[in-house]
Amino acid sequence: MIRQILIAGLLAGLVASHWYAHEQGKDSEASRWQRATQKAISAAIEVERTRQRGINDALTKQADAVAAINADLAADIDRLRNRPSRVRTVIGPGASCACASGRELCTDSQIIIRAEFARADTIRAALIACYEYADSLQVNHPEQ
C-alpha cells in the first residue's frame, strides 16, 4: 500500500512539475513575443515620426513661401496702381494707347502678369514641397 501511495505521489509530483514547467515556458514565450512586438512597434512609430517631421518641415516651408509670394504680390499691386490705365480708343486699327508699345505696360496688363507670376511661384513652392516629401521618404527607406 505504501508503494502505491509513493507511486501515486511520484506521478502527482511529475504531473505538477510538468504543468508548472509548461506554464512557466508559456509565460516566458509570451513575454518574449510581447517584447519583440513592442520593439517592432516602437521602431515603426519612430520611422513614422521621422517621416512626419519631414512632411511638417516641407509644409511649413511651403506655407512660408506662399505667404512671402502673396505679400510680394500685394505690394506689387499697390505699387502698380499708380501707373496709367489703359485707354481704349476707336481711332483706327492697332493699339493707340501710350502703354501699348511694349516699352511700358499699363496697370491692367501688369497686374494680370504679376498675378500669373505669383500663381507660378505658388505652384513651384508646392512642387518643391512634394519633392522634399518624396526625398524624406526615400532617405528613411532607401530599399523601397
Backbone as a printed PyTorch tensor [residue, N CA C, xyz], in Angstrom:
tensor([[[  0.8140,  -1.1790,   0.0000],
         [  0.0000,   0.0000,   0.0000],
         [  0.8680,   1.2570,   0.0000]],

        [[  1.9220,   1.2410,   0.7710],
         [  2.8210,   2.3970,   0.8000],
         [  3.4610,   2.5800,  -0.5690]],

        [[  3.7510,   1.4580,  -1.1720],
         [  4.3550,   1.5340,  -2.5060],
         [  3.3970,   2.2220,  -3.4850]],

        [[  2.1220,   1.9120,  -3.4300],
         [  1.1470,   2.5310,  -4.3170],
         [  0.9900,   4.0170,  -4.0100]],

        [[  1.0550,   4.3750,  -2.7590],
         [  0.9660,   5.7850,  -2.3730],
         [  2.2010,   6.5310,  -2.8740]],

        [[  3.3750,   5.9050,  -2.7560],
         [  4.6020,   6.5420,  -3.2560],
         [  4.5470,   6.7230,  -4.7710]],

        [[  4.0720,   5.7250,  -5.4720],
         [  3.9620,   5.8260,  -6.9360],
         [  2.9430,   6.9020,  -7.3080]],

        [[  1.8200,   6.9540,  -6.6180],
         [  0.7940,   7.9660,  -6.8900],
         [  1.3490,   9.3590,  -6.5900]],

        [[  2.1040,   9.4830,  -5.4960],
         [  2.7160,  10.7650,  -5.1340],
         [  3.7580,  11.1830,  -6.1610]],

        [[  4.5500,  10.1940,  -6.6180],
         [  5.5560,  10.4760,  -7.6380],
         [  4.8930,  10.9190,  -8.9370]],

        [[  3.8350,  10.2180,  -9.3270],
         [  3.1150,  10.6140, -10.5430],
         [  2.4780,  11.9960, -10.3910]],

        [[  1.8920,  12.2580,  -9.2390],
         [  1.2890,  13.5700,  -8.9890],
         [  2.3630,  14.6550,  -9.0270]],

        [[  3.5260,  14.3670,  -8.4540],
         [  4.6340,  15.3280,  -8.4860],
         [  5.1120,  15.5750,  -9.9050]],

        [[  5.2150,  14.4790, -10.7070],
         [  5.6280,  14.6430, -12.1100],
         [  4.6110,  15.4730, -12.9080]],

        [[  3.3500,  15.1930, -12.6890],
         [  2.2990,  15.9570, -13.3860],
         [  2.3440,  17.4170, -12.9640]],

        [[  2.4820,  17.6590, -11.6630],
         [  2.5340,  19.0370, -11.1700],
         [  3.7600,  19.7700, -11.7050]],

        [[  4.9110,  19.0940, -11.6950],
         [  6.1260,  19.7570, -12.1950],
         [  6.0300,  19.9960, -13.7030]],

        [[  5.4400,  19.0470, -14.4170],
         [  5.2540,  19.2420, -15.8580],
         [  4.3190,  20.4260, -16.1260]],

        [[  3.2180,  20.5030, -15.3780],
         [  2.2770,  21.6010, -15.5380],
         [  2.9510,  22.9320, -15.2030]],

        [[  3.7120,  22.9700, -14.1060],
         [  4.4050,  24.1930, -13.7020],
         [  5.4150,  24.6160, -14.7720]],

        [[  6.1950,  23.6670, -15.2770],
         [  7.1970,  23.9820, -16.3010],
         [  6.5180,  24.4600, -17.5840]],

        [[  5.4120,  23.8490, -17.9500],
         [  4.6860,  24.2520, -19.1510],
         [  4.1690,  25.6800, -19.0160]],

        [[  3.5910,  25.9950, -17.8560],
         [  3.0660,  27.3420, -17.6270],
         [  4.1960,  28.3810, -17.6270]],

        [[  5.3200,  28.0460, -17.0180],
         [  6.4550,  28.9770, -16.9970],
         [  6.9890,  29.1990, -18.4150]],

        [[  7.0930,  28.1290, -19.1720],
         [  7.5700,  28.2480, -20.5520],
         [  6.6130,  29.0550, -21.4080]],

        [[  5.3140,  28.8390, -21.1980],
         [  4.3090,  29.5850, -21.9430],
         [  4.4000,  31.0690, -21.6050]],

        [[  4.5340,  31.3890, -20.3170],
         [  4.6660,  32.7850, -19.9040],
         [  5.9460,  33.3980, -20.4500]],

        [[  7.0230,  32.6340, -20.4280],
         [  8.2990,  33.1270, -20.9350],
         [  8.2100,  33.4060, -22.4340]],

        [[  7.6000,  32.4940, -23.1760],
         [  7.4520,  32.6820, -24.6290],
         [  6.5380,  33.8640, -24.9280]],

        [[  5.4670,  34.0020, -24.1620],
         [  4.5430,  35.1200, -24.3680],
         [  5.2360,  36.4510, -24.0800]],

        [[  6.0070,  36.5140, -23.0140],
         [  6.6910,  37.7740, -22.7020],
         [  7.7660,  38.0720, -23.7370]],

        [[  8.4360,  37.0410, -24.2450],
         [  9.4410,  37.2670, -25.2910],
         [  8.7530,  37.7750, -26.5570]],

        [[  7.6100,  37.2090, -26.8910],
         [  6.8440,  37.6470, -28.0510],
         [  6.3640,  39.0810, -27.8660]],

        [[  5.8960,  39.4060, -26.6640],
         [  5.4510,  40.7650, -26.3850],
         [  6.5990,  41.7620, -26.4960]],

        [[  7.7770,  41.3960, -26.0090],
         [  8.9380,  42.2900, -26.1160],
         [  9.3190,  42.5210, -27.5760]],

        [[  9.3040,  41.4510, -28.3660],
         [  9.6480,  41.5890, -29.7820],
         [  8.6150,  42.4440, -30.5090]],

        [[  7.3530,  42.2240, -30.1910],
         [  6.2880,  43.0150, -30.8120],
         [  6.4030,  44.4840, -30.4130]],

        [[  6.6620,  44.7350, -29.1360],
         [  6.7960,  46.1130, -28.6600],
         [  7.9880,  46.7960, -29.3090]],

        [[  9.0670,  46.0710, -29.4980],
         [ 10.2570,  46.6340, -30.1490],
         [  9.9460,  47.0030, -31.6050]],

        [[  9.2310,  46.1360, -32.3000],
         [  8.8590,  46.4170, -33.6920],
         [  7.9060,  47.5980, -33.7760]],

        [[  6.9720,  47.6760, -32.8480],
         [  6.0340,  48.8010, -32.8260],
         [  6.7770,  50.1010, -32.5570]],

        [[  7.7060,  50.0930, -31.6190],
         [  8.4930,  51.2930, -31.3130],
         [  9.3040,  51.7460, -32.5180]],

        [[  9.9000,  50.8010, -33.2290],
         [ 10.6750,  51.1500, -34.4250],
         [  9.7700,  51.7460, -35.4950]],

        [[  8.5950,  51.1760, -35.6890],
         [  7.6620,  51.6920, -36.6850],
         [  7.1680,  53.0870, -36.3110]],

        [[  6.9150,  53.3040, -35.0280],
         [  6.4780,  54.6280, -34.5710],
         [  7.5810,  55.6560, -34.8080]],

        [[  8.8220,  55.2990, -34.5520],
         [  9.9330,  56.2310, -34.7550],
         [ 10.1050,  56.5710, -36.2390]],

        [[  9.9480,  55.5720, -37.1020],
         [ 10.0260,  55.8340, -38.5530],
         [  8.9050,  56.7750, -38.9610]],

        [[  7.7100,  56.5400, -38.4570],
         [  6.5780,  57.4020, -38.8050],
         [  6.7760,  58.8170, -38.2760]],

        [[  7.3360,  58.9540, -37.0860],
         [  7.6170,  60.2900, -36.5470],
         [  8.6420,  61.0210, -37.4000]],

        [[  9.6570,  60.3070, -37.8380],
         [ 10.6740,  60.9170, -38.7020],
         [ 10.0550,  61.3660, -40.0160]],

        [[  9.2270,  60.5180, -40.5910],
         [  8.5340,  60.9030, -41.8310],
         [  7.6500,  62.1160, -41.6080]],

        [[  6.9170,  62.1160, -40.5140],
         [  6.0010,  63.2220, -40.2430],
         [  6.7640,  64.5240, -40.0270]],

        [[  7.9360,  64.4440, -39.3740],
         [  8.7540,  65.6590, -39.2200],
         [  9.1620,  66.1950, -40.5830]],

        [[  9.5520,  65.3100, -41.4960],
         [  9.9100,  65.7380, -42.8500],
         [  8.7360,  66.3830, -43.5670]],

        [[  7.5640,  65.7780, -43.4180],
         [  6.3640,  66.3380, -44.0420],
         [  6.0380,  67.6990, -43.4430]],

        [[  6.0890,  67.7910, -42.1250],
         [  5.7850,  69.0640, -41.4640],
         [  6.7650,  70.1510, -41.8750]],

        [[  8.0610,  69.8090, -41.9820],
         [  9.0500,  70.7980, -42.4170],
         [  8.7620,  71.2750, -43.8300]],

        [[  8.4370,  70.3410, -44.7220],
         [  8.1390,  70.7110, -46.1060],
         [  6.8940,  71.5950, -46.1830]],

        [[  5.8610,  71.2600, -45.4110],
         [  4.6370,  72.0650, -45.4250],
         [  4.8630,  73.4460, -44.8130]],

        [[  5.6930,  73.5140, -43.7840],
         [  6.0000,  74.8100, -43.1780],
         [  6.7560,  75.6910, -44.1610]],

        [[  7.7420,  75.1050, -44.8520],
         [  8.4790,  75.8710, -45.8580],
         [  7.5530,  76.3470, -46.9720]],

        [[  6.6320,  75.4760, -47.3950],
         [  5.7010,  75.8580, -48.4470],
         [  4.7880,  76.9860, -47.9780]],

        [[  4.2800,  76.8930, -46.7660],
         [  3.4040,  77.9460, -46.2390],
         [  4.1570,  79.2690, -46.1360]],

        [[  5.4100,  79.2300, -45.6970],
         [  6.2180,  80.4490, -45.6210],
         [  6.4560,  81.0310, -47.0080]],

        [[  6.7390,  80.1590, -47.9790],
         [  6.9780,  80.6270, -49.3480],
         [  5.7160,  81.2440, -49.9310]],

        [[  4.5680,  80.6190, -49.7150],
         [  3.3110,  81.1600, -50.2350],
         [  2.9750,  82.4870, -49.5600]],

        [[  3.2320,  82.5970, -48.2700],
         [  2.9850,  83.8650, -47.5760],
         [  3.8740,  84.9700, -48.1400]],

        [[  5.1410,  84.6560, -48.4050],
         [  6.0450,  85.6490, -48.9880],
         [  5.6020,  86.0260, -50.4000]],

        [[  5.1570,  85.0460, -51.1830],
         [  4.6770,  85.3160, -52.5420],
         [  3.4590,  86.2340, -52.4920]],

        [[  2.5250,  85.9390, -51.6070],
         [  1.3130,  86.7650, -51.5010],
         [  1.6270,  88.1770, -51.0140]],

        [[  2.5720,  88.2930, -50.0950],
         [  2.9590,  89.6290, -49.6220],
         [  3.6100,  90.4320, -50.7530]],

        [[  4.4790,  89.7840, -51.5280],
         [  5.1020,  90.4660, -52.6730],
         [  4.0550,  90.8570, -53.7060]],

        [[  3.0960,  89.9920, -53.9530],
         [  2.0340,  90.2870, -54.9090],
         [  1.2170,  91.4910, -54.4620]],

        [[  0.8390,  91.5140, -53.1930],
         [  0.0570,  92.6480, -52.6810],
         [  0.8500,  93.9480, -52.7790]],

        [[  2.1360,  93.9010, -52.4540],
         [  2.9680,  95.1080, -52.5450],
         [  3.1090,  95.5610, -53.9930]],

        [[  3.3060,  94.6260, -54.9040],
         [  3.4360,  94.9900, -56.3100],
         [  2.1440,  95.5720, -56.8700]],

        [[  1.0240,  94.9910, -56.4970],
         [ -0.2630,  95.5160, -56.9880],
         [ -0.4960,  96.9220, -56.4570]],

        [[ -0.1690,  97.1730, -55.1890],
         [ -0.3060,  98.5340, -54.6500],
         [  0.5850,  99.5150, -55.4090]],

        [[  1.8050,  99.0840, -55.7200],
         [  2.7270,  99.9480, -56.4420],
         [  2.2620, 100.1770, -57.8860]],

        [[  1.6430,  99.1710, -58.4870],
         [  1.2030,  99.2830, -59.8770],
         [ -0.0540, 100.1340, -60.0370]],

        [[ -0.7620, 100.3740, -58.9970],
         [ -1.9770, 101.1820, -59.0990],
         [ -1.6670, 102.6300, -59.4870]],

        [[ -0.4330, 103.0560, -59.3300],
         [ -0.0490, 104.4270, -59.6810],
         [  0.2540, 104.5840, -61.1700]],

        [[  0.2990, 103.5080, -61.9020],
         [  0.6020, 103.5810, -63.3350],
         [ -0.6530, 103.9820, -64.1030]],

        [[ -0.4860, 104.4550, -65.3200],
         [ -1.6750, 104.8510, -66.1000],
         [ -2.4920, 103.6380, -66.5150]],

        [[ -3.7950, 103.8380, -66.5550],
         [ -4.6880, 102.7710, -67.0000],
         [ -4.7620, 102.7760, -68.5190]],

        [[ -5.1680, 101.6680, -69.0530],
         [ -5.3130, 101.5610, -70.4970],
         [ -6.5350, 102.3500, -70.9390]],

        [[ -6.3560, 103.1180, -71.9650],
         [ -7.4530, 103.9010, -72.5290],
         [ -7.7940, 103.2850, -73.8860]],

        [[ -9.0190, 102.9430, -74.0630],
         [ -9.4250, 102.3510, -75.3310],
         [ -9.9800, 103.4510, -76.2330]],

        [[ -9.4450, 103.4780, -77.4010],
         [ -9.9470, 104.4510, -78.3850],
         [-10.3610, 103.6860, -79.6390]],

        [[-11.1950, 104.2950, -80.4130],
         [-11.6850, 103.6570, -81.6200],
         [-11.1880, 104.4260, -82.8470]],

        [[ -9.9550, 104.8820, -82.8080],
         [ -9.4530, 105.7190, -83.8860],
         [ -9.0410, 104.9110, -85.1090]],

        [[ -8.5700, 103.7610, -84.9610],
         [ -8.1610, 103.0070, -86.1390],
         [ -7.6290, 101.6510, -85.7440]],

        [[ -7.1200, 100.9500, -86.7260],
         [ -6.5850,  99.6260, -86.4030],
         [ -5.3210,  99.7390, -85.5670]],

        [[ -5.0880,  98.7170, -84.7630],
         [ -3.8740,  98.6990, -83.9450],
         [ -4.0860,  99.3700, -82.6080]],

        [[ -3.0400,  99.3520, -81.8290],
         [ -3.1000,  99.9230, -80.4830],
         [ -2.8330, 101.4090, -80.5620]],

        [[ -3.5970, 102.1410, -79.8050],
         [ -3.4040, 103.5830, -79.8430],
         [ -3.1420, 104.1800, -78.4730]],

        [[ -3.0750, 103.3610, -77.4190],
         [ -2.8030, 103.9520, -76.1110],
         [ -1.3060, 104.0390, -75.8880]],

        [[ -0.9060, 104.8820, -74.9800],
         [  0.5160, 105.1410, -74.7480],
         [  1.2530, 103.9270, -74.2060]],

        [[  0.5750, 103.0540, -73.5230],
         [  1.2640, 101.9240, -72.9030],
         [  1.1200, 100.6290, -73.6910]],

        [[  0.8220, 100.7190, -74.9550],
         [  0.6690,  99.5230, -75.7720],
         [  1.8720,  99.2890, -76.6710]],

        [[  2.8940, 100.0890, -76.5320],
         [  4.0430,  99.9690, -77.4270],
         [  4.9800,  98.8380, -77.0280]],

        [[  4.8850,  98.3540, -75.8240],
         [  5.7780,  97.2930, -75.3710],
         [  6.8830,  97.8310, -74.4840]],

        [[  7.1570,  99.1230, -74.5360],
         [  8.1750,  99.7070, -73.6610],
         [  7.6720,  99.7780, -72.2330]],

        [[  6.4140, 100.0060, -72.0970],
         [  5.8360, 100.1810, -70.7700],
         [  4.4230,  99.6270, -70.7950]],

        [[  4.0780,  98.8130, -69.8140],
         [  2.7450,  98.2180, -69.7710],
         [  1.8230,  99.0370, -68.8830]],

        [[  0.5510,  98.9990, -69.1880],
         [ -0.4450,  99.6780, -68.3640],
         [ -0.7120,  98.8760, -67.0980]],

        [[ -1.4070,  99.4830, -66.1930],
         [ -1.7010,  98.8620, -64.9030],
         [ -2.4230,  97.5320, -65.0680]],

        [[ -3.4440,  97.5070, -65.9010],
         [ -4.2390,  96.2850, -66.0700],
         [ -3.3650,  95.1200, -66.5150]],

        [[ -2.5340,  95.3540, -67.5070],
         [ -1.6850,  94.2930, -68.0430],
         [ -0.6610,  93.8430, -67.0120]],

        [[ -0.0660,  94.7860, -66.3240],
         [  0.9520,  94.4170, -65.3420],
         [  0.3660,  93.6600, -64.1630]],

        [[ -0.8140,  94.0270, -63.7330],
         [ -1.4430,  93.3070, -62.6130],
         [ -1.7390,  91.8720, -63.0270]],

        [[ -2.2200,  91.6930, -64.2440],
         [ -2.5080,  90.3340, -64.7210],
         [ -1.2170,  89.5290, -64.7990]],

        [[ -0.1750,  90.1260, -65.3690],
         [  1.1020,  89.4150, -65.4920],
         [  1.6810,  89.1050, -64.1210]],

        [[  1.6220,  90.0590, -63.2070],
         [  2.1760,  89.8530, -61.8620],
         [  1.3880,  88.7700, -61.1220]],

        [[  0.0790,  88.7220, -61.3020],
         [ -0.7370,  87.6860, -60.6620],
         [ -0.3740,  86.3060, -61.2140]],

        [[ -0.0930,  86.2350, -62.5050],
         [  0.3280,  84.9560, -63.0930],
         [  1.7000,  84.5330, -62.5640]],

        [[  2.5900,  85.4980, -62.3900],
         [  3.8960,  85.1880, -61.7850],
         [  3.7000,  84.6110, -60.3860]],

        [[  2.8120,  85.2190, -59.6160],
         [  2.5610,  84.7400, -58.2540],
         [  1.9600,  83.3360, -58.2750]],

        [[  1.0570,  83.0930, -59.2300],
         [  0.4670,  81.7600, -59.3440],
         [  1.5300,  80.7230, -59.6840]],

        [[  2.4210,  81.0830, -60.5950],
         [  3.5070,  80.1630, -60.9570],
         [  4.4310,  79.9160, -59.7680]],

        [[  4.7240,  80.9570, -59.0000],
         [  5.5780,  80.7860, -57.8180],
         [  4.9110,  79.8930, -56.7810]],

        [[  3.6000,  80.0150, -56.6200],
         [  2.8670,  79.1730, -55.6780],
         [  2.9110,  77.7060, -56.1130]],

        [[  2.7500,  77.4750, -57.4000],
         [  2.8300,  76.1040, -57.9130],
         [  4.2370,  75.5560, -57.7230]],

        [[  5.2430,  76.4000, -57.9620],
         [  6.6270,  75.9650, -57.7820],
         [  6.8910,  75.6240, -56.3170]],

        [[  6.3720,  76.4210, -55.3760],
         [  6.5460,  76.1320, -53.9450],
         [  5.8820,  74.8070, -53.5730]],

        [[  4.7040,  74.5410, -54.1430],
         [  4.0300,  73.2670, -53.8720],
         [  4.8250,  72.0990, -54.4490]],

        [[  5.4030,  72.2810, -55.6270],
         [  6.2080,  71.2250, -56.2360],
         [  7.4590,  70.9500, -55.4080]],

        [[  8.0850,  71.9980, -54.9180],
         [  9.2690,  71.8220, -54.0690],
         [  8.8910,  71.0530, -52.8000]],

        [[  7.7300,  71.3700, -52.2110],
         [  7.2690,  70.6520, -51.0150],
         [  7.0400,  69.1730, -51.3360]],

        [[  6.4970,  68.8890, -52.5070],
         [  6.2860,  67.4820, -52.9020],
         [  7.6200,  66.7630, -53.0610]],

        [[  8.5950,  67.4270, -53.6750],
         [  9.9160,  66.8190, -53.8330],
         [ 10.5660,  66.5610, -52.4720]],

        [[ 10.4530,  67.5160, -51.5480],
         [ 11.0340,  67.3250, -50.2180],
         [ 10.3600,  66.1610, -49.4950]],

        [[  9.0550,  66.0360, -49.6500],
         [  8.3340,  64.9140, -49.0420],
         [  8.8300,  63.5930, -49.6220]],

        [[  8.9290,  63.5280, -50.9440],
         [  9.3950,  62.2940, -51.5850],
         [ 10.8330,  61.9820, -51.1790]],

        [[ 11.6710,  63.0050, -51.0800],
         [ 13.0540,  62.7900, -50.6620],
         [ 13.1230,  62.2920, -49.2260]],

        [[ 12.2550,  62.8080, -48.3560],
         [ 12.2800,  62.3480, -46.9540],
         [ 11.8580,  60.8840, -46.8690]],

        [[ 10.9460,  60.4620, -47.6970],
         [ 10.5590,  59.0460, -47.7120],
         [ 11.6970,  58.1860, -48.2420]],

        [[ 12.3890,  58.6650, -49.2470],
         [ 13.4960,  57.9120, -49.8510],
         [ 14.6590,  57.7960, -48.8660]],

        [[ 14.9340,  58.8370, -48.1020],
         [ 16.0380,  58.8180, -47.1350],
         [ 15.7340,  57.8280, -46.0210]],

        [[ 14.4760,  57.7730, -45.5700],
         [ 14.1120,  56.8870, -44.4690],
         [ 14.0820,  55.4180, -44.8850]],

        [[ 13.7230,  55.1570, -46.1310],
         [ 13.6360,  53.7780, -46.6150],
         [ 14.2320,  53.6940, -48.0190]],

        [[ 15.5630,  53.6740, -48.1390],
         [ 16.1690,  53.6490, -49.4640],
         [ 15.9480,  52.3480, -50.2190]],

        [[ 15.5930,  51.2660, -49.5300],
         [ 15.4210,  49.9960, -50.2270],
         [ 14.1210,  49.9230, -50.9790]],

        [[ 13.1940,  50.8310, -50.7210],
         [ 11.8850,  50.7690, -51.3840],
         [ 11.9130,  51.5130, -52.6890]]])
